[in-house]
């Protein structure tokens, strides 16, 4: 199962597709198309993951800020109304 076989002293391709220019061009175009689609999908997935990470970080910051605000609201003394008898 070699790539080449010897015919009359010259190296010749075993597969007919190696000598067929049209098929070779088709295979290159197909390879480039699949590679391009794969790279495009990979880029989109990376972008979505980045957006998810950013959103997650923002939600953590918002949640911690909300907890802090609630805590500080409870910690402040509330005004007390004092009544000294009836008016």
Residue pairs with C-beta under 8 A, 6 or more apart in sequence:
2 14
3 13
3 14
4 11
4 12
4 13
4 14
5 11
5 12
5 14
6 12
13 19
17 23
17 24
17 27
18 24
